[in-house]
Amino acid sequence: MNELKLTDKEWKGFLIGNLFDVKIGKSIDGNKVNREQGYYAYITRKEQNNGLDGFIDYDEAYLNTDYPVITIGNETAEPFVQNYPFFTGTKVNILKAKQTLSREVLSFIVSSLKQHKSKYSYSFTINSTRLRKQVVMLPVNGKNAPDWQFMEDFIKQKEQKQIDEITDYYASQAFSLMIDTGNLKGTNWKEFFISDYFDFIRGNQSNMAKCQTGKIPLVSAKKVDNGYKDFIEYNGKSLFSSHIITLNNDGDGGVGMAYYQPAECALDTHVTALLPKLELSKFTMLFIACSITNQRDKFSHGYSINNNRLKFQKIMLPVNKDNLPDWQLMADFMQKIEQDKIKTVLAYYNSTKNERGGVTRLADNVKWQTFVIEDICEIYSGVRLIKQDMQEGIIPFIGASDSHNGVTAFVANSNASLDKNVLGVNYNGSVVESFYHPYECLFSDDVKRLKIKDCSVGKHAYLFLKMAILQQKSKYQYGYKFNAKRMAKQKILLPVNSDNSPNWAFMENYMKQIELEKIQVILKYYQ
């Protein structure tokens, strides 16, 4: 099917009241229902999560069994499509189509309804009377009637594109995690020094500003585009042969990234070339590059890679019966990844590892110990920034929220709270809720920043720490805030090494395995 475009259609305005029967929900006292242990969806005026505000059990005479329908909150004017039976209250409008319309068509109409959201507010609500008179613009067919088929096909096409992007992203994540955790079916793994199999040569392009545009790839310490910065003319400096791995020594966000280079190239001085000491295939080199990249969390702009550190750097590789690197297995795996990434990660995933007591079952066998948060983390405060002073921009602003990873706005402001690679913990608002932020963002004064003192740990250690802190959530509330003093003295349980220090390596591997399991479920669902 050719790509459908909205600009290819004629459009016309239609009254909601001519397309839908509009009614309100039934009277349910939200303060008297348990939203955590019920069966049916409870839809309220929330602007996120499809309006879902928990699951409840209630008198089924109040249950809405007509679906799919559109719901839209009076004050928030945020429309959603509901595909299952649900309960809702009198502050939510329910739009039931006067003719049978698919979920996809309703989703298209929701997009059109959202264009009118800004005209409604708490003082001018989108009640059922106003909603019936609301005009929405829709594409029309040759008879000037709504083109339902086009709307359905457009949404299906858009959703399929999103599914393809999501599954490709998660397949890439699973692929990296499977290599990082040694989770390939039928394999044993072992540590090896990179220096056992590669020689190291530092790049030599020290003045890239003087390079002339040409056809030779110039590799820099970028985190995208295989490290390519530009294409240059030969300038007399030695070039590097094809079939090597390049490794970013430093750089903001790119340090530790490794790339396979299939063509002759020039390297800047922030990049090291890894030249194989033995004959390795392209696909084996791709596997090794991924394994090296998986170590990048231990490096940063302030802790860069040099040849001395690289000489002692180890990577995990699958081994053969002689306990040597299984180059052929690596090549076969990468070749299949190139052909069909999703099918390959599903086929190679070692699901029995967890069924027979793998890493995700080891928590019961690990020694645990109590730690005071201030002993393992630095604690920093956020900075007050009121809504009136916010400048619209692209920097995430982290508020005391329990959703959207804590992001409540995007701003152009700057202040002392600008930070990344930290755990943001709410001491106010949604108390104790916490989110990991690998990207630069600003923090509200209602959010504390926790930075693990061991600078070698990364994302997955922070995710484990998050879960450990969340176990204390029940003792704090709006009237008993998780302030800096209480946070510093709060005790949490963590796995430990033989010397009773936090076993960050176990925690990271544990969370990687959990993430990998979840990704496998997603990929199987969409297959």
PyMOL commands that set and color helices and strands:
alter all, ss='L'
color gray80, all
select helices_A, chain A and resi 6-8+16-19+30-32+49-51+60-62+103-114+117-119+128-133+148-180+194-196+208-210+225-227+282-293+296-298+307-311+327-339+341-348+352-355+359-365+373-376+387-389+404-406+459-470+473-475+484-489+504-526
alter helices_A, ss='H'
color red, helices_A
select strands_A, chain A and resi 10-15+20-24+40-43+52-56+69-73+79-82+86-88+92-97+135-140+188-193+198-202+213-219+228-232+244-248+258-261+266-267+271-276+314-319+368-372+377-381+392-398+407-411+422-426+434-437+442-443+447-452+491-495
alter strands_A, ss='S'
color yellow, strands_A
deselect
rebuild
show_as cartoon
